Structure formats: structure tokens, C-alpha cells
């Protein structure tokens, strides 16, 4: 490990263990060093991360550095994303994800174009949490990255930033991206704006081959609040996966799509309690007095959470606050 001078007595006391031949001793010494919570400890921690011979010591250093946002720490964590050991790379990525300052984000930006796809994806993931506006440009470029994980993180950034110029590119991904998780992320990101241009893409996604994408489409349609989506969401109540039905029921409640009352009432008899609960809550949102009869039949449901949802819905329909 690179030697660094200091006059801090606590660090000087730890120095023999920090430079011990036994990696287990160095490991414990690093933890004790981090517990001091003094800036003078950073050179030892960053040195351990970058040059210690033991994987477990480098990984521990990466974890211990998560609370610091000094430039030398950010640069060391970024460099560790390309470490030879997976445990170190993952620990560094996790710590970068804890950073919140714009200054740290600007130091991470260049790593979004690194040759290693793991480094690119990890840098983009960290930038997403920081919500740095400057990250929109590399994120847009990364939408065509050959690595699916990189594309997925790029979509996440654009969604968090609510970057409206990205809507056409996100819509293209949502409809034609081969990776299921990237399609799902793109569908979610399309909810960043109340823009009618995304409605056809969202409606089309209700028929995606992957149920996870259909579920996300139903969720996003509920968020964007287009009443035109009501019939398509009502049809989605018949989806083969109850998770999609649940999200469709929630969206229909938000849209107050009264035409779905009978279909929602039918779901009160479904085998999955979570779906019965969501159907009851949606019926309460519809504002239709005739839903009370359907809810009354579910008052003695076997699941307490469903019964609670029924009571809430009934109170809504009766105008009780």
C-alpha cells in the first residue's frame, strides 16, 4: 500500500495493522480507520481500494468509502469499477450509487463512455441517483449501446430527469427493443410527460409478449391519466397474468372509467387476494353508487386486507371522509 504521512495519533496507532502482511488484519484495520470519520483517513482508504493485493480488502475499502464525496474518493471508486475482482466492482458501484452531489456527478460523467460495459452501466446508474441534467446527453447516446444493461440505465436517467426531448427515442425502444427489461424501463419512462404522442405506444405495450412490460404499460397509463386508455385497460382485466390485471384495475380506478364497473366487480371473486383488494379500491374510485352492491357481497372476504379495502371503497362511495 502507498505510504502516506500523517500526524493524526489515531491513524499512527493503526498504521502497523494497515500495513500488515495478513490481509485479514488489514481488513479489520480499515474498518477501524473508517470509524474515525476523519478526512485524513481517506488516502489510506483510497490506496487500499486501488492497490491492496487482497480482493476482500479492496472490496471493504469500496464499501467504507460510500459516505465520502471528495474528488479523490469519486475517482478511486470509478477506477475500481474496472477492478479484476467482481466483488470489488460491485462494491464500488454500490458506493457510487450513494453519491448525491452534482460535483460528484461531473466526475462520474466521463466514465459513462468507458470501454467496459459494466463501468458504463454503473456510471449511468450513479448519475441517475444524482439527477444531474448534464447526464441527459450521454444517456441519449447510450440508448443505442450494444449492451442491454447500459441501455437500461440510460433509460432510467432520462426518466428520472423527465427529459422530454427523449420521448421519441424512448417510444422507439418501447416498441422495438429486444431486451424485455429495457422495454419495460422505456415504458415506465414514457410516463415522464403528459404528452399524447406516447399514448399509441403505451396502448400497444398492453399486448407485449412479456407480461412484465404489459404490467408496466398498465401502470404508466394510470399515471398519465388519458381517459382514452379506458377501453384498452378494461380489456387488460382479462390478461392471463394477475399482476397485469391488478395494475389495470388500479389504472381504471384512477381514470374513473365507469364502464369497467362490472368487470371490476367480477374480480372481487378472483383467487388472488391482492387483485381482489385492488378491484375493491378501484370500485370506490369510480364514484358509481351501484358499485355498493358488489362491494357489499365482498364484506366478508376471507382476507382482512380485502375487507379493509372494501370498507374504504364503501366510505368513498357514501361520501364519508
N, C-alpha and C positions, 0 to 999 in steps of 0.2 A: 504494500500500500504506500502511496506517496506520503512522505513525511510533511507535516505542516506545523509551524511553530505556533505556540500559544502561551499565554501566561495565566490562563484560567486554571486554578488549582484542581478543580473537579475533573477537568479533562486530562490534566497531567497525571492524576491518580489513575485514570482509566487507560492511559497510553500503553503500559506494558501488555494489557489484555487486548487492546485494539490491534496490537502488532504481534500477538501470539501466533505460534505455528499451528495450533489447533483451531480449525475453523469454528468448532462449537464454542470455544472461548471467545473468539472474535464476534460471533453471532450475539452472545449474551451481552458482551461489552457494548455493541452498537445499540442495543435496546436501552441500556443504562445511559448511554450517551444522549440518545434522543429524549430520554426522560428529563434531562437537564433543561431542555427547552431554551437553549441559548443559541444565538446566531453563530457563535464561534464553533459550534459543533458541525456546522454544515460542510466544511471542507472534508472532514473525516467521513461523513455520511456519503457525500458525492464520490469521494475516492473509492469507498467500499463498493458503491454501486458500479463504478466503471472499471475497476482494476482488480478487485479481490478475486482470488483463484477459485473460490468455492461458490457454486451456484446458489446454495442456500443463504449465504451471506449477502450476495448481491441482491437476491430477491427480498431479503429482510430490509436491506437499505432502501430499496424502492418503496416498500410499504411504509417505512418510517418517514419518508420524505413527503408524504401526501399533504402534510399540514403547512408546507412552506411554498411560497410563490416567488422566491428570489430568482433572478435570471439564471444563476448558475445551477439552481435546482431544476428549473424547467428544461434547460438544455441537457442536463445529465439524464433526466427521465426520458426525454425524446431520444437521446442516443441509445438508451437502454432498450428501446423498442426493437432494436435490431440485434439484441444480445443473442448469443448462441443457445442459451437455455430458455425453454418455453416458460418456465416458472418465473423467470426474471422479466421476460417480455410482458407476461400477463400482469404481473405486479406493477410494472411501470405504467402500463395502460390504465390500470385501475387508479393509480395515484394521479395521473394526468386528468382523469375524469373528475377529480375532486377540485380542480382549479377553477376559480371563478373570475379572475381579473382580466380585463382587456389587455393589460400589458403581457400577461402570460399567454394569452391567445395570439398576440402578434408574434411571439417567439415560436409558437407551435405551427403557425401558418406554413412556413417553408417545408415542413415535414409532410405536408399533405400531398406533395409531389415526389416523395421518396420512391426509389426503385422497388422496395419491398412492399407488397400489398398489405401485409399486416401493419406495417408502420403507417401507410396511408390511411387505412381504416381507423386505426387507433387515434391518429392525429385528428381526423374528422370527427370522431366520437367526442374527443375532448373539446373541440371547437363548438360542437353542438351545445354542450353544457354551459359554455361561456357566453353563448349567444352573441358572438362578435359579428357585426354587419359585414366586415371585410371578408368573412368566410364564405359569403354567398358566391363570389367569383370562383374560387377553387371547387366549391360544391357543385356548381353548374357544370364545370369541366369534368368532374368526377362522375357525372350521371352516365357517361359513356365509357367508364373504366372497364377493363376486361374482367375485373374481379367483382363478383356479386356483393361481397361484404363491403367493399368500398362504395359501390353504388348505393347500397342500403344506408350507409352512414351519411352519404351526401344528401339523400332524400330527407333524412332526419334533420339535417341542418336547415334545409330550405323550408321545411315545415315549421320548425321552431322559430325561424326568423320571419315567418309569414311573408316570404319573398314572392310577391305576386307575379313578377316577370317570369318566374319559373313555371307557372301554371301550364303552359302548352307542353313543355318538356315533361312535366310530371304526368300529364294526361297521356302522353305517348307511352311512357313507361308503364302506366297502369293498364294500358290495353295490350301492349306487345312485349313486355319484359318476360323472359323465360323463367326467371327465378321467382318462386312463389312469395318469398319474404320481401323481395324488392317490390313486387306488385302490391303486396299488402301495405307496405310503408308508403308507396306512392298514392294509393287510395286514401290513406289517412291524411297525408299532406295536402291533398286536394281540398280538405275542409278548411284550409287556411284563409279562404276568401269566400264571400257570398257572391260568387261570380257564376252567372248562368251558363257560361261556356263549359263548365265542368260537369253539368248535370247529365248529359248523354253518356259520358264516361262512367260516372257513378252508377247510373242505371244499368249500363252494360255489365258492370262488375258484379251485379247481383246474380249473373249467370256464369261467373268464372268457374273453371273446373275445380279450383281449390276452395273448400268451404271456409278456410281462414280469410280468403280475400272477399268472399261473399259476406262474411260476418263484418269485416271492416267497412265494406260498402254500405251495409245497413246502418252501421254506427255513424258513419260520416254523413249519410243522408239525413239522419236525425239531427245532426249538429247544424248542417247548413240550412235546414228548415224550409225546403222547397215543397209547397203543397202538391206540386205536380208529381212528386215521387210517391204519393199515397197509394195509387193502384199497384205499382210495382212492389212496394213494401208489403202490401196486403197479400200479394201473390207469394212473397217470400215467407209468409207464415206457414206455407206448406213445404218449405225446404226440408230436405232429408236429414239435416243436422239441426238438433235443437238449439245449438249455440247461435245459428243464423236466425232461427225463429225468435229467439229471445231478443236479439238486437233489433229485429224488425218490429217486434211488439213495442219495444221502448221508443223506437223512432215514430211509430204510428201514434203513440200517446203524445209525444212532443208536438207532432203535427196536428193533433186533434182531428184525425181523419175518422169522422163519424161512420163512414161506410164500412169500416173494419170492425164494428161493434160485434157482430155475430161471430166473425172469425176469431176474435179475441176471446169471446165468451166460450167458444169451443175449447180453447187452450186451457181453461180452468180445470179440465179433466185430464190433462196430459200427465204422463208418468213422472216427468222431471219436475220436482218442486220449484226449482229456480225459475222455470218457464211459467209455471202457474202464478208464482209471485209477480213476475213482470207483467203478465197478462192482466192481473188484477189492478196493478198500479196504472197500466195504460188505460184501462176502462175508466178509472177515476179521472184521468186527464181529459177524456173525450167530452165531458160535460153533458152527457146524454142521460136524462133521468131514467130511461128504460134500461140502462145498464144495471140499475139497482137490483132488479130481479135476478140477473145472472150472478151478481155478487152475493146475494142472499143465499143462493144454493151452495156457495163455497165457504160460508161462515164456519163450518165445522170441518174444514180441511184437516187432514192428519198432520200437516206441518205447521208449527207455530209461526214461522216467518210468513207463510202464505196467509194465515189467519190475520196476522198483523197488517199485511198489505191490503187485505180485503177491508179491514176497518178504516184504514187510511183512505182508500178509494171511496168508501161509502160516505165518509165525512166530507170529502171533496164534493161529491155529488149532491150532498144535502146542504152545502154552503157553510159547513162548520169549519172554523179555523182551528 
